[in-house]
Amino acid sequence: MPDARNTHCMSLNPQVWHVFTDGSSRHERRQTFSGWAARAAQPETRQIRQISGARPGGTSLEAETEALLAGLQLVPAGAVARLYSDLDPAALREVLQGPVALAARNHLHALWIHPIGRNSNRHHHDVHLMARAAELSAREGARAEAAGLSNAVLDLQDLARAGQSDAPLALHTPWQLPGHTQALQVQLEPVKSSKAAGAGRRAALASLQAAIQGQGRTSEEAMRNALARSVPLLARASLVDLTVPLEWLPAALEVARDLGTVRVLLADQLERAEEPSPGN
């Protein structure tokens, strides 16, 4: 996935990116495979970024969700995203208001959701074909790289021009969700242990609407468990500020090492930064 921190600077007039997604699950020859694809287009700069993938198993909703989340991650930080999907509007709302989607859109200036008719313009038709190709490649055992074009930035003038006139068929009034244009704020802290025998220690990781708890025989083990369970959320954000107590700093750095977008902060540093200056 592209690093949204480096692809677009914040501005008072954010760029608008048009994001098209599709995903499906098919059961054939006693096997189920899911494929998904996403494309983000910026007409003014004529940039197109796209990605696709597939895996064994899964449902159509899971494939659609993967496409939605991947599409949001293609958009640079500080930009406005217009998301076009043929998923049912009620399902769209539920997916995009969940904690993982909140992490995936936290870097955006704003997000507009457009429910549209299936294959109703060239971009959406293309992502449908990409998702299908990814699913077929996975079914035939092809290498994952052959299923799609990851992190592509293509100067396709015909597609850029098509974005101006080839409007998809709108099926519902668009609605807006706010972005935050900042790092996802996550706090990891100890939780009082249960008095029940053998309950061990607990740690909690809290962010936006998500509250994820981990358990273990020691505080460090509980913290590692909470972080491991939160990886799907942390991996979706373009930048995460993870705040931990001093005694958990080494373990948190080790766990976050493989998540390149996670910045580990000390809890006391955060508290000092929030304290008012003497003159205020």
FIPA-667744 format. One record per residue (C-alpha): residue number from 1; residue in one letter; x, y, z. Coordinates in Angstrom, 2 decimals, decimal comma. Layout:
REM residues N
<site NUM 'A' <X Y Z>>
...
***
This chain:
REM residues 280
<site 1 'M' <0,00 0,00 0,00>>
<site 2 'P' <1,25 3,55 -0,63>>
<site 3 'D' <2,30 5,57 2,38>>
<site 4 'A' <-0,24 8,39 2,54>>
<site 5 'R' <2,11 10,53 4,64>>
<site 6 'N' <4,45 11,06 1,71>>
<site 7 'T' <2,20 11,12 -1,35>>
<site 8 'H' <0,31 14,37 -0,84>>
<site 9 'C' <0,87 17,41 1,35>>
<site 10 'M' <-1,95 18,86 3,41>>
<site 11 'S' <-3,63 21,89 1,85>>
<site 12 'L' <-6,61 24,16 2,25>>
<site 13 'N' <-7,86 22,97 -1,15>>
<site 14 'P' <-7,52 19,21 -1,01>>
<site 15 'Q' <-7,48 17,13 -4,15>>
<site 16 'V' <-10,52 15,02 -4,92>>
<site 17 'W' <-9,87 11,35 -5,71>>
<site 18 'H' <-12,52 9,07 -7,20>>
<site 19 'V' <-12,37 5,54 -5,79>>
<site 20 'F' <-14,07 2,55 -7,43>>
<site 21 'T' <-14,23 -0,83 -5,71>>
<site 22 'D' <-15,67 -4,28 -6,30>>
<site 23 'G' <-15,43 -7,71 -4,73>>
<site 24 'S' <-17,16 -11,06 -4,96>>
<site 25 'S' <-17,02 -14,65 -3,82>>
<site 26 'R' <-17,64 -17,63 -6,12>>
<site 27 'H' <-18,15 -21,29 -5,37>>
<site 28 'E' <-17,05 -23,48 -8,26>>
<site 29 'R' <-15,76 -27,04 -8,45>>
<site 30 'R' <-16,39 -27,53 -4,73>>
<site 31 'Q' <-14,14 -24,61 -3,87>>
<site 32 'T' <-14,84 -21,04 -2,82>>
<site 33 'F' <-12,52 -18,16 -3,72>>
<site 34 'S' <-12,94 -14,42 -3,17>>
<site 35 'G' <-11,52 -11,67 -5,35>>
<site 36 'W' <-11,46 -7,90 -4,89>>
<site 37 'A' <-10,11 -4,80 -6,63>>
<site 38 'A' <-9,91 -1,04 -6,12>>
<site 39 'R' <-8,92 1,91 -8,30>>
<site 40 'A' <-8,33 5,52 -7,25>>
<site 41 'A' <-8,33 8,18 -10,00>>
<site 42 'Q' <-7,37 11,86 -9,83>>
<site 43 'P' <-8,57 13,59 -13,04>>
<site 44 'E' <-6,57 16,82 -12,72>>
<site 45 'T' <-3,19 15,09 -12,34>>
<site 46 'R' <-4,27 12,09 -14,46>>
<site 47 'Q' <-3,09 9,63 -11,86>>
<site 48 'I' <-4,58 6,17 -11,48>>
<site 49 'R' <-3,67 3,83 -8,63>>
<site 50 'Q' <-5,08 0,35 -8,44>>
<site 51 'I' <-4,70 -2,88 -6,54>>
<site 52 'S' <-6,38 -6,27 -6,49>>
<site 53 'G' <-6,13 -9,54 -4,64>>
<site 54 'A' <-7,81 -12,82 -3,82>>
<site 55 'R' <-7,83 -15,64 -1,30>>
<site 56 'P' <-9,47 -19,02 -0,71>>
<site 57 'G' <-12,82 -18,93 1,07>>
<site 58 'G' <-14,58 -15,81 2,23>>
<site 59 'T' <-17,94 -14,26 1,46>>
<site 60 'S' <-18,97 -11,63 -1,04>>
<site 61 'L' <-19,37 -9,08 1,77>>
<site 62 'E' <-15,86 -9,82 3,03>>
<site 63 'A' <-14,48 -9,34 -0,49>>
<site 64 'E' <-16,40 -6,07 -0,91>>
<site 65 'T' <-15,10 -4,89 2,48>>
<site 66 'E' <-11,50 -5,69 1,53>>
<site 67 'A' <-11,94 -3,71 -1,69>>
<site 68 'L' <-13,41 -0,72 0,16>>
<site 69 'L' <-10,60 -0,62 2,72>>
<site 70 'A' <-7,87 -1,06 0,10>>
<site 71 'G' <-9,41 1,70 -2,01>>
<site 72 'L' <-9,37 4,17 0,87>>
<site 73 'Q' <-5,70 3,40 1,49>>
<site 74 'L' <-4,84 4,32 -2,10>>
<site 75 'V' <-5,88 7,95 -1,51>>
<site 76 'P' <-3,16 10,36 -0,30>>
<site 77 'A' <-3,35 12,03 3,09>>
<site 78 'G' <-5,39 15,22 3,26>>
<site 79 'A' <-7,37 14,50 0,10>>
<site 80 'V' <-11,12 14,18 -0,36>>
<site 81 'A' <-12,27 10,74 -1,50>>
<site 82 'R' <-15,43 9,99 -3,45>>
<site 83 'L' <-16,11 6,29 -3,07>>
<site 84 'Y' <-18,26 4,49 -5,67>>
<site 85 'S' <-19,59 1,02 -4,85>>
<site 86 'D' <-22,47 -1,21 -5,94>>
<site 87 'L' <-22,76 -2,63 -2,42>>
<site 88 'D' <-26,15 -2,16 -0,75>>
<site 89 'P' <-26,25 1,29 0,95>>
<site 90 'A' <-27,14 -0,19 4,34>>
<site 91 'A' <-24,18 -2,57 4,15>>
<site 92 'L' <-21,96 0,29 2,99>>
<site 93 'R' <-22,87 2,35 6,04>>
<site 94 'E' <-22,20 -0,53 8,40>>
<site 95 'V' <-18,80 -1,34 6,91>>
<site 96 'L' <-17,56 2,25 6,66>>
<site 97 'Q' <-18,59 3,17 10,21>>
<site 98 'G' <-16,76 0,20 11,75>>
<site 99 'P' <-13,45 0,65 13,60>>
<site 100 'V' <-11,25 -0,80 10,84>>
<site 101 'A' <-12,79 1,53 8,23>>
<site 102 'L' <-12,37 4,45 10,62>>
<site 103 'A' <-8,67 3,65 10,73>>
<site 104 'A' <-8,52 3,35 6,93>>
<site 105 'R' <-10,10 6,78 6,37>>
<site 106 'N' <-8,53 8,65 9,28>>
<site 107 'H' <-5,97 10,33 6,98>>
<site 108 'L' <-8,61 11,76 4,62>>
<site 109 'H' <-9,98 15,30 4,64>>
<site 110 'A' <-13,46 13,90 3,96>>
<site 111 'L' <-15,16 10,89 2,42>>
<site 112 'W' <-18,24 10,95 0,18>>
<site 113 'I' <-20,03 7,66 -0,47>>
<site 114 'H' <-21,81 7,10 -3,79>>
<site 115 'P' <-23,91 3,92 -4,20>>
<site 116 'I' <-23,96 3,17 -7,94>>
<site 117 'G' <-25,21 0,63 -10,45>>
<site 118 'R' <-22,92 -2,30 -11,22>>
<site 119 'N' <-20,51 -1,76 -14,14>>
<site 120 'S' <-22,18 1,58 -14,90>>
<site 121 'N' <-18,98 3,32 -16,02>>
<site 122 'R' <-15,57 2,30 -17,32>>
<site 123 'H' <-13,74 2,50 -14,00>>
<site 124 'H' <-16,21 0,28 -12,19>>
<site 125 'H' <-16,33 -2,15 -15,08>>
<site 126 'D' <-12,53 -2,36 -14,98>>
<site 127 'V' <-12,37 -3,10 -11,25>>
<site 128 'H' <-15,03 -5,78 -11,68>>
<site 129 'L' <-12,83 -7,46 -14,31>>
<site 130 'M' <-9,75 -7,04 -12,10>>
<site 131 'A' <-11,50 -8,67 -9,13>>
<site 132 'R' <-12,66 -11,54 -11,30>>
<site 133 'A' <-9,17 -12,00 -12,76>>
<site 134 'A' <-7,67 -12,05 -9,26>>
<site 135 'E' <-10,14 -14,69 -8,14>>
<site 136 'L' <-9,49 -16,86 -11,21>>
<site 137 'S' <-5,71 -16,55 -10,74>>
<site 138 'A' <-5,98 -17,63 -7,11>>
<site 139 'R' <-8,23 -20,52 -8,07>>
<site 140 'E' <-5,71 -21,72 -10,64>>
<site 141 'G' <-2,83 -21,37 -8,21>>
<site 142 'A' <-1,15 -18,46 -9,95>>
<site 143 'R' <1,27 -16,25 -8,08>>
<site 144 'A' <-0,41 -13,44 -6,15>>
<site 145 'E' <1,44 -10,78 -8,17>>
<site 146 'A' <-0,29 -11,94 -11,32>>
<site 147 'A' <-3,71 -11,19 -9,84>>
<site 148 'G' <-3,42 -7,43 -9,99>>
<site 149 'L' <-1,26 -4,33 -10,33>>
<site 150 'S' <-0,27 -3,17 -6,85>>
<site 151 'N' <0,43 0,49 -6,10>>
<site 152 'A' <0,25 1,36 -9,79>>
<site 153 'V' <0,51 5,02 -10,80>>
<site 154 'L' <-0,42 5,19 -14,47>>
<site 155 'D' <-0,68 8,24 -16,72>>
<site 156 'L' <-3,68 7,11 -18,79>>
<site 157 'Q' <-5,07 10,14 -20,52>>
<site 158 'D' <-8,07 8,34 -21,93>>
<site 159 'L' <-9,16 7,21 -18,46>>
<site 160 'A' <-8,59 10,69 -17,06>>
<site 161 'R' <-10,78 12,20 -19,75>>
<site 162 'A' <-13,38 9,49 -19,22>>
<site 163 'G' <-13,63 10,54 -15,59>>
<site 164 'Q' <-15,03 13,87 -16,69>>
<site 165 'S' <-17,89 12,51 -18,78>>
<site 166 'D' <-18,37 8,83 -17,96>>
<site 167 'A' <-20,40 9,30 -14,78>>
<site 168 'P' <-21,63 6,11 -13,05>>
<site 169 'L' <-25,34 5,48 -12,52>>
<site 170 'A' <-26,29 6,89 -9,11>>
<site 171 'L' <-28,71 4,70 -7,11>>
<site 172 'H' <-28,82 6,65 -3,86>>
<site 173 'T' <-28,17 10,16 -2,58>>
<site 174 'P' <-24,47 10,44 -1,64>>
<site 175 'W' <-23,57 11,03 1,99>>
<site 176 'Q' <-20,46 12,29 3,72>>
<site 177 'L' <-18,30 10,90 6,50>>
<site 178 'P' <-15,66 13,10 8,15>>
<site 179 'G' <-11,96 12,51 7,94>>
<site 180 'H' <-9,43 13,59 10,54>>
<site 181 'T' <-6,33 14,39 8,43>>
<site 182 'Q' <-4,09 13,17 11,23>>
<site 183 'A' <-2,51 10,11 12,77>>
<site 184 'L' <-4,83 7,54 14,32>>
<site 185 'Q' <-4,55 7,96 18,10>>
<site 186 'V' <-4,27 4,67 19,98>>
<site 187 'Q' <-3,61 4,19 23,69>>
<site 188 'L' <-2,40 0,94 25,26>>
<site 189 'E' <-2,83 0,70 29,02>>
<site 190 'P' <-3,16 -1,88 31,78>>
<site 191 'V' <-6,56 -2,97 33,04>>
<site 192 'K' <-7,29 -4,16 36,55>>
<site 193 'S' <-7,08 -7,91 36,72>>
<site 194 'S' <-10,09 -10,00 37,55>>
<site 195 'K' <-10,17 -11,42 41,07>>
<site 196 'A' <-11,05 -14,83 39,71>>
<site 197 'A' <-8,33 -17,42 40,22>>
<site 198 'G' <-6,13 -17,93 37,19>>
<site 199 'A' <-7,55 -14,94 35,36>>
<site 200 'G' <-4,07 -13,51 34,75>>
<site 201 'R' <-3,39 -9,96 33,62>>
<site 202 'R' <-5,19 -7,86 31,06>>
<site 203 'A' <-4,33 -4,95 28,81>>
<site 204 'A' <-6,59 -2,76 26,71>>
<site 205 'L' <-5,97 -1,00 23,43>>
<site 206 'A' <-8,47 1,81 22,81>>
<site 207 'S' <-8,94 3,82 19,62>>
<site 208 'L' <-11,96 5,69 18,26>>
<site 209 'Q' <-14,81 3,17 18,51>>
<site 210 'A' <-12,55 0,19 19,08>>
<site 211 'A' <-11,68 -1,23 22,49>>
<site 212 'I' <-9,53 -4,34 22,18>>
<site 213 'Q' <-8,45 -6,35 25,20>>
<site 214 'G' <-5,68 -8,91 25,55>>
<site 215 'Q' <-4,99 -11,38 28,34>>
<site 216 'G' <-1,84 -13,07 29,56>>
<site 217 'R' <0,01 -14,44 32,55>>
<site 218 'T' <2,04 -11,20 32,76>>
<site 219 'S' <1,31 -7,58 31,85>>
<site 220 'E' <3,72 -7,78 28,93>>
<site 221 'E' <2,05 -10,91 27,59>>
<site 222 'A' <-1,36 -9,23 27,88>>
<site 223 'M' <-0,04 -6,18 26,04>>
<site 224 'R' <1,40 -8,31 23,24>>
<site 225 'N' <-1,90 -10,16 22,95>>
<site 226 'A' <-3,86 -6,90 22,71>>
<site 227 'L' <-1,51 -5,60 20,00>>
<site 228 'A' <-1,67 -8,84 18,03>>
<site 229 'R' <-5,47 -8,74 18,05>>
<site 230 'S' <-5,43 -5,11 16,88>>
<site 231 'V' <-3,15 -5,65 13,86>>
<site 232 'P' <-6,08 -5,60 11,36>>
<site 233 'L' <-7,02 -2,14 12,62>>
<site 234 'L' <-3,47 -0,76 12,93>>
<site 235 'A' <-2,44 -2,04 9,51>>
<site 236 'R' <-5,27 -0,15 7,81>>
<site 237 'A' <-4,29 3,30 9,09>>
<site 238 'S' <-1,86 5,47 7,12>>
<site 239 'L' <-0,21 6,63 10,34>>
<site 240 'V' <-0,74 5,49 13,94>>
<site 241 'D' <0,44 7,15 17,16>>
<site 242 'L' <0,55 4,30 19,68>>
<site 243 'T' <0,94 5,56 23,26>>
<site 244 'V' <2,24 3,12 25,90>>
<site 245 'P' <3,54 3,27 29,49>>
<site 246 'L' <7,32 3,39 29,91>>
<site 247 'E' <7,59 -0,21 31,14>>
<site 248 'W' <5,98 -1,48 27,93>>
<site 249 'L' <8,10 0,60 25,52>>
<site 250 'P' <10,65 -2,09 24,46>>
<site 251 'A' <7,98 -4,73 23,88>>
<site 252 'A' <5,74 -2,27 22,01>>
<site 253 'L' <8,61 -1,25 19,73>>
<site 254 'E' <9,28 -4,89 18,94>>
<site 255 'V' <5,65 -5,68 18,18>>
<site 256 'A' <5,21 -2,52 16,06>>
<site 257 'R' <8,44 -3,10 14,12>>
<site 258 'D' <6,67 -4,92 11,30>>
<site 259 'L' <3,94 -2,25 11,04>>
<site 260 'G' <5,79 0,53 9,26>>
<site 261 'T' <3,08 3,13 9,84>>
<site 262 'V' <3,03 2,83 13,66>>
<site 263 'R' <4,87 5,41 15,76>>
<site 264 'V' <5,33 4,43 19,43>>
<site 265 'L' <5,06 7,24 22,02>>
<site 266 'L' <5,48 7,30 25,79>>
<site 267 'A' <2,39 8,10 27,84>>
<site 268 'D' <4,20 10,70 29,95>>
<site 269 'Q' <5,42 12,47 26,80>>
<site 270 'L' <1,84 12,76 25,58>>
<site 271 'E' <0,69 14,15 28,92>>
<site 272 'R' <3,44 16,80 28,91>>
<site 273 'A' <2,59 17,82 25,35>>
<site 274 'E' <-1,05 18,36 26,35>>
<site 275 'E' <-0,25 20,45 29,45>>
<site 276 'P' <-0,93 24,21 29,00>>
<site 277 'S' <2,09 26,50 28,98>>
<site 278 'P' <2,67 28,66 32,10>>
<site 279 'G' <1,57 31,76 30,25>>
<site 280 'N' <-1,89 30,32 29,43>>
***
